[in-house]
Amino acid sequence: MSVNGKVGIVTGAGSGLGEAGAKRLAREGAKIIVTDRDPESAERVAEEIIAAGGEAAPFTADVAEFEQTRRLVEFAVTTYGRLDMAFNNAGVTPRLVDVHEIDPEDWLRVISVNLTGVFNCMKAQLSHFVGQGGGAVVNMASTAGVMAHAGRAAYSASKHGIVGLTRSAAVEYARRGIRINAVAPGPIDGPSAWGLPAEVRAAIAAKTAMNRPGTMEEVAGVVNFLLSDEAAFVTGSVYEVNGGQTQL
């Protein structure tokens, strides 16, 4: 799937799904700006991409701050001469708690990073794409953005917001050659699950029709498709990568 030679930004790329997405895109020939709040994580992933024969450059940014996302786009264009695509993945996951027990500061942090962060990234990216005459964006949503998740109201609200933002922006920019989609993963066998007891992992797997969690590479594959030329007629879609979880 053709992303070969394209320049892309991946946020939250220092670990987890962001790292998997950045490495998959790089393996397919894309030049990646590996972006993370933690400079050491961004540098590590960029170095690993380069060691594997790919092209990458690290960048440190907090997506909750618009000026930092503007500088991120500027850095991509300065480094590689253009920007073709973005995987807006950066986010935070709060602890499980009922709505009346949510700390207002925790609520604001989740919304600021997960939802406003995606808006900040898109605002900076789309300003460039409009002038360039095209581009592709994939935003990180979640099954929590398409169904109810008890104990995760702040997170769910942020992901529902991403779904709405993705769909609205897709309609606004479709005739300007810009595609905007989202992925909505379900249970994924990633860093947050590796330390869980076997019985807990089994219970999580049972929430899917396939009776197993997904892998980070499976999510990265969908991201790669949506950013590739193979998805040229796909925009405004939310791809549920959840093993049938939302059908149960």
C-alpha positions, 0 to 999 in steps of 0.5 A, spaced: 500 500 500 503 506 497 505 511 502 512 510 499 516 517 499 511 520 503 512 525 509 508 523 515 507 526 522 505 521 528 504 523 535 504 519 541 509 515 537 514 514 543 510 507 545 504 503 544 500 504 538 503 510 536 510 507 535 507 501 532 504 506 527 510 510 526 514 503 524 509 500 520 509 507 515 516 507 515 517 500 513 512 502 507 517 507 505 514 513 509 519 519 512 516 519 519 516 525 524 516 521 530 513 526 535 512 525 543 512 529 549 518 525 552 524 526 548 528 520 549 522 516 547 521 520 540 529 519 539 529 512 541 523 510 536 526 514 530 533 511 531 530 504 531 527 506 524 533 509 522 537 502 524 532 498 520 533 502 514 527 507 514 527 515 515 525 518 521 526 525 525 524 526 532 520 531 535 518 533 542 511 536 543 505 537 547 499 536 543 495 540 548 499 546 546 497 549 539 503 553 538 507 546 539 503 543 533 504 549 529 512 548 530 511 540 529 508 541 522 513 547 520 519 542 522 516 536 518 516 541 512 523 544 514 526 537 514 523 533 509 520 539 504 513 537 505 508 534 509 503 529 506 499 525 512 498 525 519 497 519 524 494 523 530 495 518 536 497 522 542 492 521 548 492 519 555 487 514 559 485 516 566 483 511 571 476 508 572 472 512 576 464 514 576 462 521 573 461 524 580 468 522 582 472 525 577 477 530 579 475 537 574 483 537 573 483 530 570 477 531 566 480 538 563 487 534 562 483 528 558 479 533 554 485 537 553 490 532 550 485 527 547 480 532 544 483 539 543 490 535 542 487 532 535 484 539 534 490 542 535 494 537 530 489 538 525 488 545 525 496 546 523 496 540 518 490 542 515 492 549 514 498 546 510 494 541 506 490 546 504 495 550 501 499 544 498 492 541 495 491 535 499 493 530 504 491 525 509 489 524 516 488 519 521 485 520 528 485 515 534 478 514 536 476 508 540 470 503 541 469 508 547 468 513 542 462 509 539 459 506 545 458 506 552 464 505 557 462 505 564 467 508 569 471 512 563 466 518 562 472 523 560 475 518 556 469 516 552 467 524 551 474 525 548 473 519 543 466 521 541 468 528 540 474 525 536 469 521 532 465 528 531 471 532 529 473 527 524 466 526 520 465 534 520 472 535 518 472 530 512 466 533 509 469 540 510 475 538 506 473 533 501 473 537 495 480 540 497 483 533 496 484 532 503 482 525 506 480 525 514 478 518 517 479 515 524 481 508 527 477 506 533 481 500 537 478 495 542 482 491 546 489 491 544 494 487 547 499 492 548 503 495 554 497 497 558 495 490 558 502 486 558 502 486 566 495 484 567 493 477 570 491 472 566 484 472 568 483 479 567 486 478 560 482 473 558 476 477 561 478 482 556 478 477 550 471 475 552 469 482 550 470 481 543 467 476 538 473 473 536 475 472 543 482 475 543 485 482 543 487 485 537 495 486 536 498 493 535 500 491 528 493 490 526 491 497 528 498 499 525 496 496 518 489 499 518 492 506 519 497 504 514 491 503 509 487 509 511 493 513 509 495 510 503 493 511 496 489 505 496 484 509 500 483 514 495 476 514 496 475 513 503 474 519 508 469 521 514 470 513 516 471 511 523 474 504 522 473 499 528 478 495 529 475 491 535 474 483 533 467 485 533 466 487 540 461 493 538 457 487 535 456 483 541 
